[in-house]
Amino acid sequence: MEKSNYLKNYRPTLYFFRDRYGLKVSEIEFLFFVYDLKYFTYMYVNDNYRSSRNFVDRNIPKIKDKGYIYIYQEQYMKRVRKYAISQKGKMLVSRFYRILEGKESINKNYL
């Protein structure tokens, strides 16, 4: 019986997604981080995601502009702006998981 090794094809799948969707590896990995969150703030990301403040300031707007996250709630008075992963972002992460689980295949050149 063959053992499950979901991460065996992680890197080839990651680079397939990078090339196919025009995202940086760091952007894809960020989508993994926010995938299960209802919403998140810059502060939450700074406190819980291992990255530089520079990454947060530079990449969250880029990922938003690409349509993978959206503003869930605008900043108002003392309330901070909240973001959420979009349907497009959820579909990307779900497809990534399907490929890792062997339920969907990708171009053989990546494997």
N, C-alpha and C positions, 0 to 999 in steps of 0.2 A: 504494500500500500504506500502510495506517495504522500509525503507530508506536505501540508500547506506551507508555502513560503511566500506570502503576499508581497513582501518587500524585495524579492529577488529581481523583479522587473521595475522597481521604483525609479531608478535613474533613467532607463530608456523611456519609460512612460513620461517622466518629468520633462525630458528633452523633446519628446514628441509634442507635448502640450505647449511647451515654450515656442517651438517652431510653428505649430498649427494655429495657435491663438495669438501670437505676437506678444506674449507676456514674458516678463523676467521670471527666473526661478524664484526669486524672493517674493514676487507678487503672487505666484501660485501658492507658495507655502503660506503666505499670509491668508489667502482664501481658505486654506485648510483650517487655520486657527479660528477664523470667525464663522465658519460654516454652521456650527450648532448654536450660535448666539442669536437671541432675538434682536438685540442691538448692541452697539459698543460706542465708546467715546475715545478720544485721543488719550485721555488719562488712563482708561482701562487698558488700552494697548500698551502704553508706556509702562504700566505697572505689571503687566502679565505676559507680554510678548517680548522675547529676548531679541531686541533690535535697538538700533540707535535712535535717538530723537530725530535725527536727520532722515532716517528711513520713514518714520511716521509722517513728518512734515512734507516730505517730497513725494512719497509713493501713495499715500491714501488719496490725495487729489487725482493722481494719474489713474489709479484703479477705478475711482469714481467716474472719471471722464471716459473710461473704456466701457462703462456700464456694468461692472461686476459688483459694485456696491452703490448705495444711494443714501441720501440724507433722509433718515427716518424722522427726525424732529429737528427743526431749526433752533439755533441759539436764540434765546429771548431772556432779557434781563439777567438773572443769575442762573438760569437754566442753560446747560451746555448743549452743544450740537451733538446729536446721536446719529450714528450710521448703522446700516444693516446690509447684509449681503443680498444682492438682487436675485431674481429668478435665474438670470443668465449665469451668475456666479454659482448658484446652487446646482444648476445643471452641469456646469463644468466640473465641479468637485464630485458630483455623483457619477459622472462618466469616468473620471479618473479612478474612482473606487471600483467601478464595474470592470475596468481593464485590469486592475491589480488582482481582482478576484477571478479573472479568466472568463468572465461572462461576456466580454466584448474584446475584439482584437484590434491591433493597430498595425501599421505598416511594418513589415518584417525587417526593413532596414534599420529600425530603431532597436530591435531586440538582438 
